[in-house]
């Protein structure tokens, strides 16, 4: 109860999410988290939470309409808007992948997102318009659709609409051209392009990352935004005051959001970083879990269909796991690798200090990995039916190496106007990235140890996630009360 009193935004944000889930898949298993959330909650807050859930349910049903469950193919004239364009490689040949929003297709489809592939970048329909086009909508997976225009279909412009898609595409192409002028071709350059733009076009590299559960590296997340904000903060503080630096950081991160596009993980990361910066501007301490709840509610209002988007689910689960379980996991590992006071560390020999820092790094890495996998392990079995066991080890160090790659790339791009310094930093970034990728590109086949399941029940997933989070909150609150009691006794 006290946990939810301190985190009201997360509490009500979860009910917004559950309301949207009920709108598209009204399964009784969703009652499990609702019952646990309302446990020991005052009736006034419980009524408000259920009203918010009902409002999200009605809003989602009015906003989005999916085809009936037995309809795999729907043909007709669709009102289409192009929401994103990216260059991809398909069957070894370059192509264009477009994300579409189907505003209407007959009477059975309204405001759903889908994808389509176009062969040539030059002949594709331009964004910034609502098109009327004949075609077929095909369900590929649950809530994932492909749109195929009819043969020789005419894309008839109905009205113009505001869009940054073309500007974003040109900006990404210009940035890739800039990198190609400073980095030699190869796997390292493809990796750096993908890290900075969110578009990975190397299928072999992508598969190597998936082998070790590192596919989250290919998705721009809070890790990227935080690193960008930290690097820019170091630069801006040299020239500007603290508050002006924060305002400029908001502008930079907003520009990065526009550059990347409105993917669920990108928007979640931006909202969290923006709330943190605004909190510092207002001299208020931002609460990570409350920020997560605000981002959750905001994204569902923006696009209710996000609630079943896998990237959306994984992003929020991973962030929630870090915020809730990381302190608990770190406290667990401290029992085996205890903390040392600053004076004790300074009294060590240099070799012992280096060894202690390495142990601290791995303790925190293992604590982070355990926290994340408490929630993502069953989610991976549910979504992919496999879990790479070596991913537990790789995720303890590989993201740190990737962070160094991004930092070196940022410094190289920032100082590229200095020929010698820029060239040296780009060479160092390329060499370090190549060294980092050897961990996945040349790993032996014996490392491919997978845990596989034929089926993972949605009931089991929801029950597990609900109970483990409830248990985590209970332990979190108990440790907080114990710490406050100990502090009070020491004060007395």
C-alpha positions in Angstrom: 0.0 0.0 0.0 2.8 2.4 0.9 4.6 1.5 -2.3 1.7 2.6 -4.4 1.3 5.7 -2.4 4.8 6.7 -3.4 4.3 5.6 -7.0 0.8 6.7 -8.0 1.7 7.3 -11.7 2.9 3.7 -12.1 -0.2 2.4 -10.3 -2.7 4.3 -12.6 -0.5 3.7 -15.7 -0.8 0.0 -15.2 -4.6 0.3 -15.2 -4.4 2.3 -18.4 -2.4 -0.5 -20.0 -4.7 -3.3 -18.6 -7.7 -1.4 -20.0 -6.2 -1.4 -23.5 -5.3 -5.1 -23.2 -8.9 -5.9 -22.3 -10.1 -4.0 -25.3 -8.2 -6.2 -27.7 -8.0 -9.5 -25.8 -10.6 -9.8 -23.0 -9.0 -12.8 -21.3 -9.8 -13.7 -17.7 -6.1 -14.0 -16.9 -5.8 -10.2 -16.9 -7.8 -10.2 -13.7 -4.8 -11.6 -11.9 -2.7 -8.4 -11.9 -5.9 -6.3 -11.3 -6.6 -8.3 -8.1 -3.0 -8.0 -6.9 -2.8 -4.3 -7.7 -6.0 -3.6 -5.7 -4.8 -5.7 -2.7 -5.0 -3.5 0.5 -5.8 -0.4 -1.6 -8.3 2.1 -0.2 -11.7 1.8 -1.9 -11.6 5.4 -3.2 -8.3 4.7 -5.1 -9.6 1.3 -6.2 -12.7 2.9 -7.7 -10.7 5.5 -9.5 -8.3 2.9 -10.9 -11.2 0.8 -12.2 -12.7 3.9 -13.8 -9.4 4.6 -15.5 -9.2 1.0 -16.7 -12.7 1.3 -18.1 -11.9 4.6 -19.8 -8.8 3.1 -21.4 -10.9 0.1 -22.5 -13.5 2.3 -24.2 -10.9 4.6 -25.7 -9.0 1.7 -27.2 -12.1 0.1 -28.7 -13.2 3.4 -30.3 -9.7 4.2 -31.6 -8.6 0.8 -33.0 -10.5 -2.0 -34.7 -8.8 -5.2 -35.6 -10.2 -7.7 -38.1 -12.3 -10.6 -36.6 -10.3 -13.5 -35.2 -11.0 -15.8 -38.2 -10.1 -13.3 -40.9 -6.6 -13.9 -42.2 -7.0 -12.0 -45.5 -9.0 -8.8 -46.1 -9.1 -7.2 -49.5 -10.5 -3.8 -50.5 -9.8 -0.1 -50.8 -7.8 1.2 -47.9 -7.1 4.7 -46.6 -3.4 4.6 -46.0 -0.8 6.8 -44.3 3.0 6.2 -44.5 4.4 6.6 -41.0 8.0 5.4 -41.6 10.4 4.5 -44.3 13.7 2.6 -43.9 16.2 0.9 -46.2 16.5 -2.9 -45.7 18.2 -5.9 -47.4 15.8 -8.7 -48.4 17.1 -11.9 -50.0 20.4 -10.2 -50.5 18.9 -7.3 -52.5 18.3 -3.7 -51.2 14.7 -2.8 -50.7 12.5 -0.3 -48.9 10.4 -1.2 -45.8 7.5 1.1 -45.1 5.4 1.2 -42.0 1.7 2.1 -42.7 -1.3 3.1 -40.8 -4.5 1.8 -42.2 -7.1 4.4 -41.2 -10.0 2.5 -42.8 -10.4 -0.8 -44.8 -14.0 -1.6 -45.3 -16.0 -1.7 -42.0 -13.8 -4.2 -40.2 -10.5 -2.3 -39.9 -9.7 1.0 -38.3 -6.4 2.6 -37.3 -4.1 -0.4 -37.3 -0.4 -0.4 -38.1 1.2 -2.7 -40.7 4.2 -3.1 -42.9 4.9 -3.4 -46.6 8.0 -3.8 -48.8 8.8 -1.8 -51.9 11.5 -2.7 -54.4 12.8 0.8 -55.3 13.4 3.8 -53.1 12.9 6.2 -56.0 9.5 4.9 -57.2 7.8 4.4 -53.8 4.9 6.6 -52.8 6.0 9.7 -50.8 4.9 10.3 -47.2 2.9 13.4 -46.2 -0.3 12.2 -47.8 -3.3 10.1 -47.1 -3.6 7.6 -50.0 -6.5 5.6 -51.2 -5.2 2.3 -52.7 -6.6 -1.2 -53.4 -4.8 -4.1 -51.7 -4.9 -7.0 -49.3 -4.2 -7.0 -45.6 -2.7 -10.2 -44.3 -2.3 -11.3 -40.7 1.2 -12.8 -40.2 1.3 -13.1 -36.5 -0.8 -11.9 -33.6 -1.4 -8.2 -34.1 1.2 -8.1 -36.9 0.0 -7.4 -40.5 1.4 -7.0 -44.0 -0.3 -4.9 -46.7 0.1 -5.9 -50.3 -1.1 -3.4 -52.9 -3.1 -4.9 -55.8 -1.2 -5.4 -59.1 -0.8 -2.1 -60.9 -2.7 -0.4 -58.0 -2.9 3.4 -58.2 -1.9 5.3 -55.0 -4.5 8.1 -55.1 -3.7 11.1 -53.0 -6.8 12.1 -51.0 -5.3 14.8 -48.7 -2.0 16.0 -47.3 -0.9 15.3 -43.8 2.0 16.6 -41.6 4.9 14.1 -41.7 8.6 14.1 -40.9 9.2 10.8 -42.6 11.0 12.2 -45.7 13.1 14.6 -43.6 14.0 11.7 -41.2 15.0 9.4 -44.1 17.2 12.1 -45.7 18.8 12.8 -42.3 19.6 9.1 -41.7 21.0 8.7 -45.3 23.1 11.8 -44.8 24.5 10.5 -41.4 25.2 7.1 -43.0 27.1 8.9 -45.8 29.0 10.9 -43.2 30.1 7.6 -41.4 31.0 5.9 -44.7 33.3 8.8 -45.4 35.2 8.2 -42.1 34.9 4.4 -41.5 36.0 1.5 -43.8 33.3 -0.9 -45.0 32.6 -3.9 -43.0 30.8 -5.4 -40.0 32.0 -2.7 -37.6 30.6 0.1 -39.7 27.3 -1.6 -40.2 27.1 -2.2 -36.4 27.8 1.5 -35.7 25.3 2.7 -38.3 22.7 0.4 -36.7 23.5 1.6 -33.1 23.1 5.2 -34.0 20.1 5.1 -36.4 18.2 2.0 -35.1 18.4 0.4 -38.6 20.4 -2.9 -38.8 20.8 -4.1 -42.4 23.3 -6.8 -41.8 21.3 -10.1 -41.3 24.4 -12.1 -40.3 25.4 -9.6 -37.6 21.8 -9.5 -36.4 21.7 -13.3 -36.2 25.0 -13.4 -34.3 23.6 -11.0 -31.7 20.5 -13.1 -31.3 22.6 -16.2 -30.6 23.5 -14.7 -27.3 20.4 -12.9 -26.4 21.8 -9.5 -27.4 19.0 -8.5 -29.8 18.1 -5.7 -27.4 21.3 -4.0 -28.5 19.7 -3.5 -32.0 16.9 -1.5 -30.5 17.4 2.2 -29.5 16.5 2.4 -25.8 17.1 4.3 -22.6 20.7 3.1 -22.7 21.3 5.2 -25.9 19.4 8.2 -24.7 21.1 8.2 -21.3 24.6 7.9 -23.0 23.8 10.7 -25.4 22.5 12.9 -22.6 25.6 12.2 -20.5 28.0 12.9 -23.3 26.2 16.1 -24.3 26.0 17.2 -20.7 29.8 17.0 -20.4 30.2 19.2 -23.5 27.5 21.7 -22.7 28.7 22.3 -19.1 32.0 23.6 -20.5 30.2 26.5 -22.3 26.8 27.0 -20.5 25.3 27.2 -17.0 23.6 24.2 -15.5 20.0 25.2 -16.3 20.8 26.3 -19.9 22.6 23.0 -20.3 19.5 21.1 -19.2 17.3 23.1 -21.6 19.7 22.4 -24.5 19.8 18.7 -23.5 16.0 18.6 -23.8 16.4 20.1 -27.3 19.1 17.6 -28.3 17.1 14.5 -27.0 14.0 15.8 -28.7 15.9 16.1 -32.0 17.3 12.6 -31.5 13.7 11.4 -31.1 12.6 13.0 -34.3 15.7 11.6 -36.0 14.9 8.0 -34.9 11.1 8.0 -35.2 8.2 7.1 -33.0 9.1 3.5 -32.1 7.7 2.3 -28.7 11.1 1.8 -27.1 12.4 5.1 -28.4 9.4 7.0 -27.1 9.6 5.4 -23.7 13.3 6.2 -23.4 12.7 9.8 -24.5 9.8 10.3 -22.0 11.9 8.9 -19.1 14.9 11.1 -20.0 12.8 14.2 -20.6 11.0 13.8 -17.2 14.4 13.5 -15.5 15.7 16.7 -17.1 12.5 18.6 -16.4 12.7 17.4 -12.8 16.2 18.8 -12.5 15.1 22.1 -14.1 12.3 22.4 -11.5 14.7 21.2 -8.7 12.5 18.1 -8.1 13.9 14.6 -7.8 12.4 12.4 -10.5 11.1 9.0 -9.5 12.1 6.3 -12.0 9.0 4.1 -11.4 6.6 7.0 -11.6 8.3 8.2 -14.8 7.8 4.7 -16.2 4.1 4.8 -15.3 3.7 8.2 -17.0 5.4 6.9 -20.1 3.2 3.8 -20.1 0.0 5.8 -19.9 1.2 8.4 -22.5 2.1 5.7 -25.1 -1.2 3.9 -24.7 -3.1 7.1 -25.2 -0.9 7.9 -28.3 -1.3 4.4 -29.8 -3.5 1.8 -27.9 -2.2 -0.9 -30.2 1.2 -0.6 -28.6 0.0 -2.7 -25.7 0.7 -5.9 -27.7 3.8 -4.6 -29.5 6.7 -6.9 -28.5 9.2 -4.1 -28.4 6.9 -2.1 -26.2 6.5 -5.0 -23.7 10.2 -5.9 -23.6 11.2 -2.3 -23.1 8.9 -1.6 -20.2 9.5 -5.0 -18.6 13.3 -4.5 -18.7 13.2 -1.0 -17.4 10.7 -1.9 -14.6 12.9 -4.9 -13.7 16.0 -2.7 -13.4 14.2 -0.1 -11.2 12.5 -2.6 -8.9 14.8 -5.6 -8.7 18.3 -4.3 -9.3 18.7 -2.8 -5.8 17.5 -6.2 -4.4 19.8 -8.2 -6.6 22.7 -6.0 -5.8 22.1 -6.4 -2.1 22.0 -10.1 -2.6 25.4 -10.2 -4.3 26.9 -7.8 -1.7 26.8 -10.8 0.7 29.4 -12.5 -1.4 31.4 -9.4 -2.7 30.9 -7.0 0.2 31.3 -3.2 -0.3 34.4 -1.5 1.0 34.6 2.0 2.5 36.5 4.6 0.6 39.3 4.7 3.2 39.6 0.9 3.0 40.0 1.0 -0.8 42.5 3.8 -0.7 44.6 1.8 1.8 44.9 -1.1 -0.7 47.8 -1.6 -3.1 47.2 -0.5 -6.7 46.9 -4.1 -7.8 44.3 -4.8 -5.1 42.4 -1.6 -6.1 42.2 -2.7 -9.7 41.0 -6.1 -8.7 38.4 -4.7 -6.4 37.1 -2.4 -9.1 36.8 -5.4 -11.5 34.9 -7.3 -8.8 32.5 -4.4 -8.2 31.9 -4.1 -12.0 31.0 -7.8 -12.3 28.9 -7.7 -9.1 26.8 -4.9 -10.5 26.7 -6.5 -14.0 25.5 -9.8 -12.6 23.0 -8.0 -10.4 21.7 -6.1 -13.4 21.5 -9.3 -15.5 19.6 -11.2 -12.8 17.2 -8.4 -12.3 16.4 -8.1 -16.0 16.1 -11.9 -16.5 13.7 -12.3 -13.6 11.1 -10.7 -16.0 12.5 -11.2 -19.5 13.3 -14.9 -19.1 9.6 -16.1 -19.2 8.8 -13.4 -21.7 11.4 -14.7 -24.1 10.1 -18.3 -23.7 6.6 -17.0 -24.4 7.5 -14.8 -27.4 10.4 -16.8 -29.0 10.1 -20.3 -27.4 13.9 -20.2 -26.8 16.3 -18.6 -24.3 20.1 -18.5 -25.0 21.9 -19.6 -21.8 25.1 -17.9 -22.9 23.2 -14.7 -23.0 23.3 -14.6 -19.2 27.1 -14.3 -19.4 27.3 -12.1 -22.5 24.8 -9.5 -21.1 27.1 -9.0 -18.1 29.8 -7.4 -20.2 28.8 -6.9 -23.8 26.5 -3.9 -23.3 29.3 -2.2 -21.4 31.6 -2.7 -24.4 28.9 -1.3 -26.7 28.6 1.7 -24.5 32.3 2.4 -25.1 31.8 2.0 -28.9 29.0 4.6 -28.8 31.0 7.0 -26.6 34.0 6.8 -29.0 31.7 7.3 -32.0 30.1 10.4 -30.3 33.5 11.9 -29.6 34.7 11.2 -33.2 31.6 12.8 -34.8 31.9 15.8 -32.4 35.5 16.4 -33.2 35.4 15.4 -36.9 36.1 19.0 -37.9 39.6 18.6 -36.5 41.2 16.4 -39.2 43.9 14.6 -37.2 42.0 14.3 -34.0 38.8 13.2 -35.8 40.6 10.6 -37.9 42.4 9.2 -34.9 39.1 8.9 -32.9 37.3 7.2 -35.9 40.2 4.7 -36.2 40.1 4.0 -32.5 36.3 3.6 -32.6 36.5 1.3 -35.6 39.2 -0.9 -34.0 37.4 -1.2 -30.7 34.1 -2.0 -32.4 35.8 -4.8 -34.4 37.4 -6.1 -31.2 34.0 -6.1 -29.5 32.2 -7.9 -32.4 34.7 -10.7 -32.3 33.0 -11.9 -29.1 29.8 -12.7 -31.2 31.1 -13.1 -34.7 33.8 -15.7 -33.9 32.2 -17.5 -31.0 32.3 -21.3 -31.4 29.1 -23.2 -32.2 29.5 -25.0 -28.8 28.3 -21.7 -27.2 24.9 -22.1 -28.8 23.2 -23.6 -25.8 19.4 -22.9 -25.9 16.6 -23.6 -23.5 13.6 -24.5 -25.7 9.9 -24.9 -25.0 7.2 -25.9 -27.5 4.6 -23.7 -25.8 4.4 -21.2 -23.0 0.9 -20.4 -21.8 -0.2 -16.8 -21.6 -1.9 -17.7 -18.3 1.5 -18.9 -16.9 3.2 -15.8 -18.1 0.7 -13.4 -16.6 0.6 -15.3 -13.3 4.4 -15.4 -13.0 4.9 -11.7 -13.9 2.2 -10.7 -11.5 3.4 -12.8 -8.6 7.1 -12.0 -9.0 6.4 -8.3 -9.2 4.2 -8.5 -6.1 6.9 -10.4 -4.3 9.5 -7.8 -5.4 7.4 -5.0 -4.1 6.9 -6.7 -0.8 10.7 -7.3 -0.3 11.4 -3.7 -1.6 9.1 -2.2 1.0 10.4 -4.5 3.8 14.0 -3.5 3.1 13.0 0.2 3.0 11.1 -0.1 6.4 14.1 -2.0 7.9 16.5 0.7 6.7 14.3 3.5 8.1 14.0 1.7 11.4 17.7 1.2 11.7 18.3 4.9 10.8 15.8 6.0 13.5 17.4 3.7 16.1 20.9 5.0 15.3 19.6 8.6 15.5 18.0 7.9 18.9 
